[in-house]
Amino acid sequence: MNQLNIVNNQGKLLADSRDIATMTGKQHAHLLRDIEGYKEVLDQNPNLDSDQFITAANAQ
């Protein structure tokens, strides 16, 4: 995979975490763990809102 598929869903740009895991060479579970860590760091700063950067969506 050379190009990430970005989807516009109600004004939010989304990418599938499974595709990102493949592109970065990480196991999907490890990527999800890392994303949660990034979210915790963003949530510590009142000027940042992790919801602007990280959106969880159920895979269908």
Secondary structure, 3 states (H helix, E strand, C coil): CCCCCEEEECCEEEECHHHHHHHHCCCHHHHHHHHHHHHHHHHCCCCCCHHHCCCCCCCC
